[in-house]
Amino acid sequence: MDRNLLPALAAFAEVARAGSFTRAAAQMRISPSALSQIIRTLEKRLDVRLLNRSTRSVSVTEDGRRLLAEMNPGLAMITDAVGNLGASARRPTGELRINTSGFAARYFLEPHLGEFRRRYPLVHLEIIIDDGLGDIIGEGCDAGIRLRESVNDSMIAIPISPPMAMAVVGSPAFFAGKPPPQVPSELERFDCVGFRPSRGGGLYRWDFTDPATGRQFEIAPRGSLVTNSDEMMIRAALQGAGLVMHMEIALREHIAGGALLRVLDAWCPPFDGFDLYLPSREQMPAKLRALVDFLVEKRDALSGP
């Protein structure tokens, strides 16, 4: 069947239901003359007379009744499908695919998965862990989570974390018998745990900002241990294997409990944190709006008063 006939067939069904070109045209928000022309063109294409017309009334021919009987179930299915689509736009439901770094998943998604599930039981959440720069459009994802500096300018970015800061830490045992570094240049006399991303590349360099001048610079850490696991770095630091530079949020409990000592604090100022990013705000489905609002709520709680 020529699918271009569908609008005309729907118009025919509306005239048959209303029993009047005038009433059907008003329902369809077109002029009676335009609707009449649509029906005449349909009848010509089908080579069948569907309606009997007089100056006072409209009736459906036998061929028209047969056509209506066979196509009404299909029109009902289309109506239901459109209605269900509208409902999903208003009510959080369906599959939601999120591409995120492992770190962001650990600190901004995992702690709240149970609560999100209880609030939105009809949303099926799929989380893809990707420590690269995920192409959410190419991979069929609804949104991604990355540090703001990594989000493409063409994307809509919504902050879901407060500002972040890096921290350089070591265990009390590591510092026993030697004074901690006062400036980053003194790191060359300390054993530092290095980090190399899973996808290869160079060793992660430690970024610092001079508190007096604001000048930013990097230092390549030197040490006897390199890993691609941030959790292993923390465990190594706790065991006194060396100094580690990591996100302060991941070290906060160890610092507060005294298991790790923070150094060079003034040289590690805050920077923009993590964003949920998506291609557009237009026609945002309810399931994605629910996640956005949920993560913003958790961001505000994490920021504190």
Helices and strands as residue ranges (DSSP letters): G 3-5, H 6-18, H 21-28, H 32-46, E 51-53, E 58-60, H 62-90, E 94-100, H 102-104, I 105-109, G 110-112, H 113-119, E 123-129, E 143-147, G 148-150, E 156-159, E 166-170, H 172-175, G 184-189, E 193-195, E 206-209, E 216-219, E 225-227, H 230-238, E 244-247, H 248-256, E 261-263, G 265-267, E 274-278, H 286-303
